[in-house]
Amino acid sequence: MSAPILYGFPKSGHSHRAELMLRLLGVDFTFREVDLAGGEQRGEAFLKLNPFGTVPVLDDNGEIVADSCAILVYLAAKYDPAGLWLPRDPFGAAQVQRWLSVAQGPVFNGTCCARLVTVFDRDFDHARAVAVAEKLLATLDATLAGKTFLVNARPTLADVALYSYIAHAPEGGVDLAPFAQVMAWLKRIEALPGFAPMPASKAGLRAA
């Protein structure tokens, strides 16, 4: 069997979630950049992979999985037989799912949208996105007090799903400095074997 192919865009946090999970699992893969600026995602070939025309998309030897959080679940289910990244007990699985929903809700509407405005000139309400982001970060900071990772003492899909857009929040004009627990959590993720960062889009990222 050939290595999985990840169709994505290097500076997309959604793509980076999937890429980071592959790296943390030690899965060899091929990254194929989709020309978003050129509209490749709206072309016939790509729409056969994902009718919604969004990245990332994973092609694992003919098994096509679209949506970043769906890809995380697929990868953990297939390549993590020990069930470390996606707990198998009902409560642990539900806790991970809760944070996957946060990734698609407050993270998208907050840190992601703020960055889309400042980096990609998208037409979102920047002030509203920053307010959503700051509320999310305050909640996350309180949640992480006395904890190493979001769900268990070791990282899970929950941490991977939230990492990329929160780490790059300063690119969207969202200050991470007031949130010490979040900053420490980011560093713990960055220390994991196999970790690789998402490329910076502009100056202003937090200090390493």
DADA-V795371 format. One record per pair of residues at least 12 apart in sequence whose C-alpha atoms are under 10 Angstrom apart, sorted by sequence separation. I is the first residue (numbers start at 1). GAP is how many residues later the second one is. D is the distance in whole Angstrom. If there is no record, write none. Layout:
i: [I:I]
gap: [GAP:GAP]
d: [D:D]
This chain:
i: [6:7:19:34:41:42:54:55:56:58:59:73:74:113:114:117:150:6:40:41:53:54:55:56:57:58:72:73:113:114:116:39:41:50:52:54:57:72:114:115:49:50:51:52:56:60:109:111:113:114:115:167:6:48:49:50:58:109:110:113:114:166:167:36:49:50:58:109:110:112:113:114:166:4:15:36:110:111:112:114:167:190:36:109:110:111:113:114:163:167:34:109:110:111:113:166:167:10:34:108:109:110:111:112:187:9:10:33:34:107:109:110:111:163:164:4:5:6:7:8:9:10:33:34:73:106:109:110:111:163:167:183:3:4:5:6:7:8:9:10:32:73:108:109:110:162:183:3:4:5:6:7:8:9:32:107:108:110:111:183:2:3:4:5:6:7:8:9:106:107:110:111:159:163:2:3:4:5:6:7:8:9:31:73:105:106:109:110:159:163:2:6:8:30:69:72:106:29:30:106:107:137:160:168:171:172:175:176:177:29:70:106:107:136:159:167:168:171:172:174:175:176:177:29:69:106:167:168:171:173:174:175:68:69:168:170:171:172:173:8:133:148:149:155:164:165:167:168:170:171:172:7:69:102:147:155:163:164:168:170:171:68:69:134:145:146:150:154:169:170:171:68:133:144:145:148:149:168:169:170:18:19:137:141:142:144:145:148:149:155:168:169:18:137:138:141:142:143:144:147:167:168:7:15:17:18:19:130:133:137:140:141:142:143:149:167:14:15:16:18:134:138:139:141:142:144:145:148:149:14:15:133:134:137:138:140:141:144:148:7:13:14:15:130:133:134:137:140:141:12:13:15:129:130:131:133:138:139:141:12:129:130:134:137:138:141:9:129:130:134:137:140:8:9:126:127:7:8:9:126:7:8:27:6:7:8:18:19:22:6:7:8:18:21:22:25:115:6:7:17:18:21:25:99:114:5:6:7:15:16:17:18:19:20:21:27:99:112:113:119:120:5:6:14:15:18:19:22:26:98:111:112:115:118:119:4:5:6:14:15:17:18:21:22:25:96:107:108:111:112:115:117:118:119:4:5:13:14:17:18:21:25:95:96:103:107:110:111:114:115:116:117:118:3:4:5:15:95:96:102:103:107:110:111:112:113:114:115:116:117:3:4:5:18:22:94:95:100:101:103:104:107:108:111:112:114:115:2:3:4:6:93:99:100:103:104:107:108:111:114:115:1:2:4:5:6:7:92:99:100:102:103:107:110:111:112:113:114:115:1:4:6:8:25:92:96:97:98:99:100:101:102:103:111:112:114:24:96:97:99:100:103:111:96:99:100:103:107:110:111:93:95:96:99:103:111:21:87:92:93:110:6:87:93:96:85:84:85:86:87:84:85:86:87:84:85:86:84:85:86:83:84:85:85:85:76:76:120:75:119:118:119:73:118:72:72:115:69:72:14:69:72:14:69:69:68:14:13:14:13:12:12:11:21:21:24:21:17:20:21:20:17:18:17:18:20:16:17:20:16:17:17:14:16:17:13:14:16:17:13:15:16:13:14:13:14:12:13:11:12:13:13:13:26:27:24:25:26:24:25:26:23:24:25:23:24:22:23:24:21:22:23:20:21:20:21:19:20:19:20:19:20:19:16:16:17:16:15:16:13:12:13:11:12:10:11:10:11:12:10:11:10]
gap: [12:12:12:12:12:12:12:12:12:12:12:12:12:12:12:12:12:13:13:13:13:13:13:13:13:13:13:13:13:13:13:14:14:14:14:14:14:14:14:14:15:15:15:15:15:15:15:15:15:15:15:15:16:16:16:16:16:16:16:16:16:16:16:17:17:17:17:17:17:17:17:17:17:18:18:18:18:18:18:18:18:18:19:19:19:19:19:19:19:19:20:20:20:20:20:20:20:21:21:21:21:21:21:21:21:22:22:22:22:22:22:22:22:22:22:23:23:23:23:23:23:23:23:23:23:23:23:23:23:23:23:23:24:24:24:24:24:24:24:24:24:24:24:24:24:24:24:25:25:25:25:25:25:25:25:25:25:25:25:25:26:26:26:26:26:26:26:26:26:26:26:26:26:26:27:27:27:27:27:27:27:27:27:27:27:27:27:27:27:27:28:28:28:28:28:28:28:29:29:29:29:29:29:29:29:29:29:29:29:30:30:30:30:30:30:30:30:30:30:30:30:30:30:31:31:31:31:31:31:31:31:31:32:32:32:32:32:32:32:33:33:33:33:33:33:33:33:33:33:33:33:34:34:34:34:34:34:34:34:34:34:35:35:35:35:35:35:35:35:35:35:36:36:36:36:36:36:36:36:36:37:37:37:37:37:37:37:37:37:37:37:37:38:38:38:38:38:38:38:38:38:38:39:39:39:39:39:39:39:39:39:39:39:39:39:39:40:40:40:40:40:40:40:40:40:40:40:40:40:41:41:41:41:41:41:41:41:41:41:42:42:42:42:42:42:42:42:42:42:43:43:43:43:43:43:43:43:43:43:44:44:44:44:44:44:44:45:45:45:45:45:45:46:46:46:46:47:47:47:47:48:48:48:49:49:49:49:49:49:50:50:50:50:50:50:50:50:51:51:51:51:51:51:51:51:52:52:52:52:52:52:52:52:52:52:52:52:52:52:52:52:53:53:53:53:53:53:53:53:53:53:53:53:53:53:54:54:54:54:54:54:54:54:54:54:54:54:54:54:54:54:54:54:54:55:55:55:55:55:55:55:55:55:55:55:55:55:55:55:55:55:55:55:56:56:56:56:56:56:56:56:56:56:56:56:56:56:56:56:56:57:57:57:57:57:57:57:57:57:57:57:57:57:57:57:57:57:58:58:58:58:58:58:58:58:58:58:58:58:58:58:59:59:59:59:59:59:59:59:59:59:59:59:59:59:59:59:59:59:60:60:60:60:60:60:60:60:60:60:60:60:60:60:60:60:60:61:61:61:61:61:61:61:62:62:62:62:62:62:62:63:63:63:63:63:63:64:64:64:64:64:65:65:65:65:67:68:69:69:69:70:70:70:70:71:71:71:72:72:72:73:73:73:74:75:80:81:81:82:82:83:83:84:84:85:86:86:88:88:89:89:89:90:91:92:93:94:95:98:99:100:104:108:135:136:136:139:140:140:140:141:142:142:143:143:143:144:144:144:145:145:146:147:147:147:148:148:148:148:149:149:149:150:150:151:151:152:152:153:153:153:154:155:167:167:168:168:168:169:169:169:170:170:170:171:171:172:172:172:173:173:173:174:174:175:175:176:176:177:177:178:178:179:180:181:181:182:183:183:185:186:186:187:187:188:188:189:189:189:190:190:191]
d: [8:10:8:9:5:9:8:7:6:10:10:9:10:8:5:9:10:7:9:6:10:8:8:10:10:7:9:7:7:8:10:9:8:8:9:10:8:9:8:9:7:8:9:9:8:10:9:10:9:5:9:9:9:10:8:6:10:10:9:6:6:9:8:10:8:9:10:10:10:8:8:9:9:9:10:9:8:7:10:9:10:10:9:9:4:7:10:8:10:7:10:6:6:9:9:8:9:9:8:9:9:7:8:9:8:9:9:10:9:9:10:5:5:9:9:8:9:7:9:7:8:7:10:10:10:9:7:4:8:7:10:9:8:7:6:6:6:6:5:9:10:10:9:8:8:10:10:6:5:5:5:5:5:6:10:8:9:9:9:10:9:5:6:6:6:6:6:8:7:7:8:9:9:8:9:7:9:7:8:6:9:8:10:10:10:7:10:9:9:9:10:10:9:10:9:9:10:10:10:9:7:8:8:10:8:10:9:9:8:10:9:7:9:10:8:9:8:7:9:10:9:7:10:9:7:10:9:9:6:8:10:8:10:9:8:9:7:9:10:10:9:9:10:9:8:9:10:9:9:6:10:10:8:9:9:8:10:7:10:6:6:10:8:10:9:9:9:10:9:5:9:9:8:10:6:9:7:9:8:7:10:9:10:9:9:6:9:7:10:9:6:9:7:10:10:6:10:9:7:9:8:8:9:10:9:9:10:9:10:8:9:7:8:9:8:8:10:6:9:8:7:9:10:5:9:9:10:8:9:7:5:7:8:9:7:8:5:8:10:10:10:7:8:8:10:9:7:7:9:8:10:10:9:7:9:10:10:10:10:9:10:6:10:10:9:9:10:9:9:9:7:10:9:7:8:10:10:5:7:9:7:5:9:9:5:7:9:9:10:7:5:9:6:9:9:8:8:6:6:7:8:7:8:8:10:8:5:8:9:9:8:9:10:9:10:8:9:9:9:7:10:6:6:8:7:6:9:7:9:10:10:6:8:7:7:7:5:8:6:10:9:6:7:9:7:8:9:10:6:8:7:10:6:10:6:6:9:8:8:10:8:7:9:7:8:7:9:6:8:8:9:7:8:9:4:8:10:7:10:9:10:10:9:9:9:10:9:6:7:10:7:6:10:9:9:10:10:8:9:10:9:10:8:8:7:8:4:8:7:9:10:9:8:6:6:9:7:10:5:5:7:9:7:9:10:10:9:7:5:9:9:6:8:9:9:10:8:7:9:7:10:10:10:9:8:7:9:8:8:9:9:8:9:9:8:8:10:7:8:10:6:10:7:5:8:8:9:10:9:9:10:8:9:8:10:7:9:9:10:10:9:10:9:10:10:10:9:8:9:8:8:7:6:9:8:4:6:7:5:9:9:9:8:9:9:9:8:9:10:7:10:7:8:9:7:9:9:9:8:10:10:8:10:9:7:8:9:10:9:8:9:10:10:10:8:9:7:9:7:9:9:10:9:6:9:10:9:6:9:9:8:8:8:9:6:9:10:7:9:9:9:9:9:8:5:8:9:6:10:9:9:10:9:9:10:8:9:7:7:8:10:9:5:10:5:6:9:7:9:9:10:7:8:9:7:10:10:7:9:8:10:9:9:9:8:9:6:9:9:7:8:10:6:9:7:6:7:7:10:10:7:10]
